[in-house]
Amino acid sequence: MTGATARRRGRPPRAESADTRERILAAAREEFSERGYEKTSVRGIAKAAGVDPALVHHYFGTKEQVFEAAIEVAFAPALNAPTALTDSPSDEVGERLTRFIFGVWESPATRVPLLAILRSAVNNDTAAAVFRRLVASQLLRRIAAQVDLPDAELRAELAAAQLVGCAMLRYVIKVEPMASADLEQIIARVAPVVQGHLTGP
């Protein structure tokens, strides 16, 4: 057994820790994307990353925790949505949020991991719980913080439901004519509804 192989079976030297962690996360995203939550295992992630399964547990813990860490990175672009509302005139927040979210979905670089996340969440209760926790804590509450109204959290959830529903029909289920409709036409129709949820009576 070589020195490099021996190191991979235990905790890596400090200088290698960040690289090892990122390699595990990259492998986890790929495995969850290709196999879904249920068919992905810690052992499979470790094999894809070229490390011992003990290292996956060392850095992340359970499969659920690995999934949460992996999707948080993949979901990061969408988490910037509240920034799109900052300093926006109140009558423009619906369009800005709608345009931002659809922009994330239209980009192949962000659409592929988001599709994997949604498919896992739809098909597995544990994955759904992780996804729900991430969305609630890091997205909806931040959007609600930008809405200066008593029922801000409910408004943020209704706006998110509108956008997630549209994304599911267009990008996941691919229902026509929604799937092939002009994006600007969709934004023009959806944005006023999102605006109503966020700032309407």
C-alpha positions as CSV (number, residue, x, y, z in Angstrom):
1,M,0.0,0.0,0.0
2,T,1.4,3.4,-1.0
3,G,1.5,6.4,1.3
4,A,-1.2,8.1,-0.8
5,T,-3.5,5.1,-0.6
6,A,-2.9,4.9,3.2
7,R,-3.8,8.6,3.6
8,R,-7.1,8.1,1.8
9,R,-8.3,5.6,4.3
10,G,-8.1,8.0,7.2
11,R,-8.2,11.7,8.0
12,P,-6.2,13.6,5.4
13,P,-3.4,16.0,6.3
14,R,-4.7,19.6,7.0
15,A,-3.5,20.9,3.7
16,E,-5.6,18.3,1.8
17,S,-8.8,18.7,3.9
18,A,-10.4,21.4,1.8
19,D,-9.7,19.6,-1.5
20,T,-11.0,16.3,-0.1
21,R,-14.2,17.9,1.2
22,E,-14.8,19.6,-2.2
23,R,-14.1,16.3,-4.0
24,I,-16.7,14.5,-1.8
25,L,-19.3,17.2,-2.4
26,A,-18.7,17.1,-6.2
27,A,-19.1,13.4,-6.2
28,A,-22.2,13.6,-4.0
29,R,-23.9,16.1,-6.4
30,E,-23.1,13.8,-9.3
31,E,-24.4,10.7,-7.6
32,F,-27.6,12.3,-6.3
33,S,-28.2,13.8,-9.8
34,E,-27.7,10.5,-11.6
35,R,-29.2,8.1,-9.1
36,G,-31.6,10.1,-6.9
37,Y,-31.6,10.1,-3.2
38,E,-32.8,6.6,-2.5
39,K,-30.3,4.8,-4.8
40,T,-27.3,6.9,-3.7
41,S,-25.2,5.5,-0.8
42,V,-22.3,6.9,1.3
43,R,-20.2,4.1,0.0
44,G,-21.0,5.0,-3.6
45,I,-20.2,8.7,-3.0
46,A,-16.9,7.7,-1.4
47,K,-16.0,5.4,-4.3
48,A,-16.8,8.2,-6.8
49,A,-14.6,10.7,-4.8
50,G,-11.8,8.2,-4.4
51,V,-11.9,8.2,-0.6
52,D,-12.7,5.8,2.2
53,P,-16.4,6.0,3.3
54,A,-15.2,6.9,6.8
55,L,-14.0,10.3,5.4
56,V,-17.5,11.0,4.1
57,H,-18.9,10.4,7.6
58,H,-16.1,12.5,9.1
59,Y,-16.8,15.6,7.0
60,F,-20.6,15.3,6.7
61,G,-22.1,12.6,8.9
62,T,-25.1,10.8,7.5
63,K,-26.3,10.5,3.9
64,E,-29.0,13.1,4.8
65,Q,-26.4,15.5,5.9
66,V,-24.3,14.9,2.8
67,F,-27.4,15.6,0.7
68,E,-28.1,18.8,2.5
69,A,-24.5,20.0,2.0
70,A,-24.5,19.0,-1.6
71,I,-27.8,20.7,-2.5
72,E,-26.9,23.8,-0.5
73,V,-24.0,24.4,-2.9
74,A,-26.1,23.6,-6.0
75,F,-29.0,25.7,-4.7
76,A,-26.7,28.7,-3.9
77,P,-27.6,30.7,-7.1
78,A,-31.3,30.6,-6.1
79,L,-30.5,31.8,-2.6
80,N,-29.4,35.1,-4.1
81,A,-33.0,35.9,-5.0
82,P,-33.6,38.2,-2.0
83,T,-30.7,40.3,-3.2
84,A,-32.6,41.0,-6.3
85,L,-35.3,42.7,-4.2
86,T,-32.9,44.9,-2.2
87,D,-33.4,48.6,-3.0
88,S,-36.1,47.7,-5.6
89,P,-39.2,50.0,-5.8
90,S,-42.1,48.2,-4.2
91,D,-44.0,48.0,-7.4
92,E,-41.1,46.2,-9.2
93,V,-40.3,43.4,-6.8
94,G,-42.6,40.9,-8.4
95,E,-41.0,41.2,-11.8
96,R,-37.5,41.3,-10.4
97,L,-38.0,38.2,-8.4
98,T,-39.7,36.4,-11.2
99,R,-37.1,37.3,-13.7
100,F,-34.3,36.3,-11.4
101,I,-35.8,32.8,-10.6
102,F,-36.5,32.0,-14.2
103,G,-33.0,33.2,-15.1
104,V,-31.6,30.6,-12.7
105,W,-33.7,27.9,-14.4
106,E,-32.8,29.0,-17.9
107,S,-29.1,28.6,-17.3
108,P,-28.0,25.0,-18.0
109,A,-25.3,25.3,-15.4
110,T,-27.8,25.8,-12.6
111,R,-30.8,24.0,-14.1
112,V,-29.2,20.5,-14.1
113,P,-28.5,20.4,-10.3
114,L,-31.8,22.0,-9.5
115,L,-33.6,19.3,-11.5
116,A,-31.7,16.7,-9.5
117,I,-32.7,18.4,-6.3
118,L,-36.4,18.6,-7.2
119,R,-36.6,15.0,-8.4
120,S,-35.0,13.7,-5.2
121,A,-37.4,15.9,-3.1
122,V,-40.5,14.7,-5.0
123,N,-39.6,11.0,-4.7
124,N,-38.2,10.8,-1.2
125,D,-39.6,12.1,2.1
126,T,-36.2,12.5,3.7
127,A,-34.9,14.5,0.7
128,A,-38.1,16.5,0.7
129,A,-37.6,17.4,4.4
130,V,-34.0,18.6,3.7
131,F,-35.0,20.6,0.7
132,R,-37.9,22.2,2.6
133,R,-35.7,23.1,5.6
134,L,-33.2,24.7,3.2
135,V,-35.8,26.6,1.3
136,A,-37.6,27.8,4.5
137,S,-34.5,28.9,6.4
138,Q,-32.3,30.4,3.6
139,L,-34.7,31.6,1.0
140,L,-38.3,32.2,2.1
141,R,-37.3,33.9,5.4
142,R,-34.9,36.2,3.6
143,I,-37.5,37.1,1.0
144,A,-40.0,37.8,3.8
145,A,-37.5,40.1,5.5
146,Q,-37.7,42.3,2.4
147,V,-41.5,42.5,2.7
148,D,-42.6,45.1,5.2
149,L,-46.0,43.7,6.0
150,P,-47.5,41.7,8.9
151,D,-48.0,38.5,7.0
152,A,-44.7,38.6,5.2
153,E,-43.8,34.9,5.6
154,L,-47.1,33.8,4.1
155,R,-46.7,36.2,1.2
156,A,-43.2,34.9,0.5
157,E,-44.4,31.3,0.6
158,L,-47.3,32.1,-1.8
159,A,-44.9,33.9,-4.2
160,A,-42.5,30.9,-4.0
161,A,-45.3,28.5,-4.7
162,Q,-46.2,30.4,-7.8
163,L,-42.7,30.3,-9.1
164,V,-41.9,26.7,-8.1
165,G,-45.1,25.5,-9.7
166,C,-44.3,27.3,-12.9
167,A,-40.8,25.9,-12.9
168,M,-42.1,22.4,-12.3
169,L,-44.4,22.6,-15.3
170,R,-41.9,24.2,-17.6
171,Y,-38.6,22.4,-16.7
172,V,-39.4,19.2,-14.9
173,I,-42.8,17.9,-16.2
174,K,-42.4,19.9,-19.5
175,V,-46.1,20.5,-20.0
176,E,-46.9,22.2,-23.3
177,P,-47.4,25.0,-24.2
178,M,-45.7,26.1,-21.0
179,A,-42.5,24.2,-21.8
180,S,-41.8,26.0,-25.1
181,A,-43.5,29.3,-24.5
182,D,-41.5,32.5,-24.9
183,L,-39.8,33.3,-21.6
184,E,-40.8,37.0,-21.7
185,Q,-44.4,36.1,-22.2
186,I,-44.3,33.8,-19.1
187,I,-42.6,36.5,-17.0
188,A,-45.2,39.1,-18.2
189,R,-48.0,36.9,-17.0
190,V,-46.4,35.5,-13.8
191,A,-44.8,38.6,-12.4
192,P,-48.0,40.5,-11.6
193,V,-49.3,37.4,-9.6
194,V,-46.0,37.3,-7.7
195,Q,-46.3,41.1,-7.1
196,G,-49.8,40.6,-5.8
197,H,-48.6,38.0,-3.3
198,L,-45.7,40.1,-2.1
199,T,-47.3,43.6,-1.8
200,G,-51.0,43.3,-2.6
201,P,-53.9,43.8,-0.2
